[in-house]
């Protein structure tokens, strides 16, 4: 996989989830969100078109 700069778009529910995680400072929720949502979006962005 070739790494490069990517941009991802967060919908309103993703923004709410990120802000809630930041307010709660819940490390487990943060890791779950990164693995469950952000990684998938990043991998999709890195796929050849």
Helices and strands as residue ranges (DSSP letters): H 12-24, H 27-33, I 34-38, H 39-46
